[in-house]
Amino acid sequence: MCGIVGYIGKKEAAPIILEGLRRLEYRGYDSAGISVLRSGDLLTRKRKGKIDDGLAPALRESPLTGVSGIGHTRWATHGPPSDENSHPHLDQSGRIAVVHNGVIENFARLKQRLQEAGHRFLSATDTEVLAHLIGVEYERLRAAGDPREPLLPHAVAAALREVIGTYGIAVICTEEPGLIVGARRGSPLIVGIGRGENFLASDVTAMVAHTRQVVYLNDYDVVTVTAEDFQVTNLGTETARVQIQEVEFGAEAAERGRFPHHMLKEIYEQPRTIENALRGRLDLDEATAKFGGLNMSAAELRAVDQMVIAACGTSWHAGLVGEYLIEDFAHVPVEVEYASEFRYRNPPLEKNTLVLVITQSGETADTLAALREARRRGHKVLAICNVVGSTIAREADGGIYLHAGPEIGVASTKAFTSQVTVLTLLALFMGRLRMMSPHRGLEVIRALERMPALAEQALALDGQIRAIARKYADRRDFFFLGRQLNFPVALEGALKLKEISYLHAEGYPAAEMKHGPLALLDENSPCVMLVPRGALYEKTMSNLEEVRARRAPVIALATEGDREVAQRAADVIYLPETPEFVWPLLGIIPLQLLAYHVAVLRGCDVDKPRNLAKSVTVE
């Protein structure tokens, strides 16, 4: 959840770290801080609030100089946002500084032991306990005359062996100013390789402006980084294998460009990201999709008699779309599970069950745990993921990359449409392995080929949607209604509005409203209804009438040329005619724009909504 940046080289560290923290602020913005080493001193500035409101002014007032340091931007877990709870945290001696992502589950017991030994704590965080523990181990090794140099990596490893929980950490020490030590378990940490300088970060976006050569650390890795080199061991006991990889995007991909917010930029990128998800994956000759990384034979895939999709949040909604598509195209039963619940249940999984995990970041803690539980039970796991080199991408048996580029806005947009695109391709692929005809396969391919252009047409409705947002921005309760494939779209539309505007919004299957939720409707409860022309059009129109009868205003998403819906809805957003199975890719775009404009009109911070952060790496 939080963001870590470390730098060691010949340049001033603080400006580089501050720049990296700004790029990672979408991962946490309750507070931020930096520590640098200079002439045997450890200098720290940290402040509550967003970087430009707290840390940046503090650094202008009292600059930090030094060529090595660490920084952190926080999403609070233990202890509320405050200057004291901000990272970095120091050990008892004040010579060691630590920044930490994750949760130390046994911190209370460790803290009590340290307090009994005379330690004094200045914060309510679990991280400060870890800093003190590393300091204790460092002093123990030094007092024992341990001949290993440097000592800091061994002290970090010794402290981490006492820790239960998850961590991605960076550590510096005044006694050993020429290095930074990092370690990870369950929370991402990446080494950036430069020339005469090296980096540590929890996300490549923090350092891609300086280097695109990176090493993704594995769980239990401990890395020692100097200006010229780095060395990775496995909790300090053996040398670990590392692979240098090239980041596939540049720094400009993580910038807002001409857009006022990252979220709006990412909404407008969707024609291109849908195209990227399709590129090289359509096989017209065989009327199917093709993938390079599934690592399963056609015989293995034909033998699958059940699929379980595990995901969280927006990815879970994409998984629901996938359930409809795979069951329709391939006739394979599909269950969609919340990844956060999957590993704590004991669902009966047939021998030939294929598990599919969906994640934008590839680091979502709950989804990673679901993957590991499924593999422990002997099932093949495929991943749909956006980040090459991420933990889930490396641990899955195979998978499909989205190639959507970095998504900075906390509220996911382009990742959802990319995930739905890939799931449509996977459903096509599975269907053609089973009973789908070539004619039907070509129909799916032709529809997918049109989607980038149709997404452009949907974006052209931005002005109309902004006007609708002005009409309803002062309302407090919204309902999003759809049927079949459009029910997950309704859920996702409601989630977008909740996330960034802080309004109450719920998504329902349209026919379920009469089973209770109609009691909530009145003239102040706008209902966004997805009513494309299709098999359930008449049924959905009947549901629309039920909503109208309760005096709730209806905002309808309908197919071009549908004049009947215009007579019944207060506002209509017309979308191009397209087959039902790809309509979710179109239908979600106006809902993303509606949420965006409502949030802007309400004065909300669209890219950094309160209480939320990107890439949930804690349970």
C-alpha angles and dihedrals in degrees: 000000000000126000128244127193128177130178134185124171141084101303130083104281102206098066091047092048092046090051090050092049090053089054090050098043090105086070093060136341108177091106142336140206146175134206123192134183119233128169094331094317129112110217121191137185121179134160141180117249136034118333097253091048098046124006099035095054090045091054092048090052095044113016124206120224127193139100099244132047150126134238140189141195112202140221103189122245108147111031128006122274109286141132090259095051093046119108142276099069124194133220123242092274094049090231098103126061125193135190117192142188118193136036129289100212097191095045094117093059092044091047092052091051092050093046090053087055090055102266118150120209126207100191142042093237131117088220094068088057089055091049091053091047091053089049091053091051092047092053091046092054093045093048090050091054092241105193095210115108129236099029099193097079090051092047090051092049092048092050093048091054087066094049127097114196140038130312147169107183143173120199135189131183133197091223092059106032096164096074148047120210121210133181137176143199118164094341121083123253126173133191116221115206118213137160110276088345137067136193143209123203143155091229132027092231088075093064108020089103088064105032141001094196108099143164119211109215121223128225113289092017117140116198129196111203125194129171091264105031149003134218127200125203132171104252087323096296106095141006112269126217114250134189123203111221135188118237107234097217136052132230093267090065089066094050126096094231112185094346124099092223138026089232093059091046090052092048089053092047092064099096088057096041092049087051090049091052090053098042113119093355102094118090109192094178092059095029090232145095125265130209132188102203111043091103090203126111123234088251092054092049093048088052092059108111098173137025127202118196116201121190145128135238115332091004089056090055090051087051090056089055087050091053092058093045098046093046091048098043101033105020090229114143110243131194121192114210132188101244090219090063101035099081093047094053128071101219116177107251119189119233093255096048116137116206119210120193121195124201136150097208100034088224104079104139097216093047092048090051090051090051092051093047092050092049091046087057090053101256127137112246125203122189133211103203142157102208120075111217095020119141096255092047089054098043099045119094089235141330155163126265120219097211089205095138124231117333109207103168109093091224104072117231117146091037090061095054091044090051092049090048092052092045089053089052091048091049089050091049093049091045094053090050088058126025110325112123122234089243091056091044091055090049089057092047093049091050092050092048089058095051100088091054093043090050088056089054090051091052089053087069091068095109093051091047091050089055091051089049090055089054095055107024092107095056120104104205128050132178125201116200133187141144133232109337090007095059092077088047089055089051091050093047090052091048092052092053092047094047100053107022100037091227124139109257132165133190121213141168100261094237092054094067092085090057094072116309094081085078088071097056127104138137090290095057112085114204119206106205127191107213110162120166108269147102095313098037096114092045091051091048088055088053088050089056090052089056093047091051088062089054094245113148113243125217104193129200104204143164119271112268096027102134095166093070091050089063092056108035127072090221131014129200109196120210128189117272112262137152115285094243093066097035093099089066090058100033096058095057097070089045091054090049092047091053091046096051094043090052093048091048089051091052095245125154098250099192096041109036116188119272093006136099137178124261105021104222097166127073 
